[in-house]
C-alpha cells in the first residue's frame, strides 16, 4: 500500500502538468476569435440595414478615437467586427441613435487609461502565475531535491554511530588492526595522548590489492570508536566545472569540524590524488584544484581537533608526493593478501549463515586457496551455495566447493561444447605433461587437480599450488622449475602425440616473462648481478606501459641469448623427465580421457599403484549417479 502511495505521489506532478497543457490548449483554441476590420462608412451601412446585433464602445483619449466592437446577425459564434471612429460626440450620438432605433444592445466602457492597476493585473499577473507554475512543476518532476542546485555542497554521507561493523567482523588482518587501534583510542580519549604531547597521525592510507578489506577495516575503526563517520569516494569530488571539487572539500571539512571528534573515509583516493603535472596532454585543472584544497585542509586543522582521515587505494604509486608527506598521510598501512590462517578465519566469517555437509573442512579449503583475497573467498562460498541450490541439495558439499573454485579461477565449465576424440587426446597429453613435471621435479609446485573440461579460454588446466606458503621470495631453482613445468605441456604433445598445437602459447608467454625477469631484473644469468630493465608504470598510461632501457644493442643481443638459453635448458630438462616417465604420462592421459577430472587423491593413487583402487572408483561412480539423478 505504501509503495502504491509513493507511485501516486511521483505521478502527480506529471498529471498536473498534463492538465495544465490540455487546459491551455483548449483555452487557446476557444480564444481564437475572427476579427473583421470595418470602416466607418461600412459600419453606418450595416446600422442602416439593421444587421448589427451587439455593439461595445471603448474611448481611447490618447489616440483620439473610439474603439467600436460588436457582432452582426449573420456572424458565427467566434466572429466580431472592429471599427475606429473619431473621438467626437456627434459621431457617437449618430451611432447611438441607430441603436435606439434598431433596439440592439450597446455597452459603453470607461477609459482604460484611468485604471492602471487593472492594466497591470491583466498584463503582468498571468506571466507571474505561469512562471511560478512552471518552476513548481519542474521542481516536483526533478524529485523535489531542495539541494539540487547546491553544487558546492559536500557529498560525504554521515553515519552517526559509525556503522555496525566491528573488528570481530573483520577476520584476519591482525597486524593491520594493531596499526589502527590507537586511532580508536585517540578518538575515545584524546586527553591521554595530549598529556604526553603525542600527536596522532592526521591521515592513514590503507594500501593493498583489490578485495583485501581496506574499506571494511575503515568501517570497523569508525564502528569501534562510535564517532561520526563521514564516507565519500574520491570521484565524488571531481566535476566538469572547475572549482566545484575544491568547494566540496571545504564544505566537508567544515561539517567534520562541527562534529569533531570524527572520522573521514575517502575511498579510491587516487581518483583525486594523482600526481600533478603529469600525463599526456597536460593536467586536469579541476582535479588539481581539488587536490590542492585537500592538501590545504589537511594542513589547516590543528593537531587536537579530533579529525582523522582514512583513505584507501590500490595504486599508491600514482599518488602525489605532497599527499604522502608527514603532516598529511603520516602512516601507510599495507593490507596484503591473507595467509592460510587468515583465510581460514575469513572463511569462518562468511560461512556463518550457510549450511555445509560434514565432508567440508574449512581448514583444508584455506590451504587450497593461496592467493585468494577476502572478496575472492566470499565469492567462492557464495558460488558454492548457488550451485547447491541449483542441484537441489540441502547442504553445501565439497563437490560444489571444488566446482566453485574452478569457476572463480577459470570461469564456468563449458560442458555443452562438443570435443573431438583427437582434441581430447591432445589436451589430455598436454595436461599430463604439466602434471608429471610437477610430480617428478624437486622444486616444482604440487599438483592438486587435473581436468580437460574447457573453462574460459582454456581447453583444460592443471592446478599446481606451492608445497609451503611463504612470502613473495623465490629462488633460482624454483623459477627454473616453474619454467620447466610450463613447457611440459608442449614437450608432451611433441613426444607422444606427434604434433604440436597452439595450446601452449600462454605457457610460452609466462615462461618467457619469467626467464627475461631472471636476466634483466634478478641478476640470475651469466651476465652477472646487473639490473638492465626497470618497470615504469606511467601515472596516466596504465600498467607496464614501458620499461627503461639502460643498455646498448650489443647487451640487448646478449640478453636475448641468455633468455633463449634458459628456456632451451628447461625444455631439454622437461623432455628428459617426460621420456623417463612415459608410462605415467600415458596413464594420466588415459585416465583423463575416461574421467575428465582427476583430484589429488586420485593422482597419488595412480602414481603409487598404477591404477585407481576399487574404493575410489566406487565413490566416483556414486557421485556421478547422484549428479545424474539431480
Order of alpha helices (4+ residues) and beta strands (2+ residues): alpha-beta-alpha-beta-beta-beta-alpha-beta-alpha-alpha-beta-alpha-alpha-beta-alpha-beta-alpha-beta-alpha-alpha-beta-alpha-beta-alpha-alpha-alpha-alpha-alpha-beta-beta-alpha-alpha-beta-beta-alpha-alpha-beta-alpha-alpha
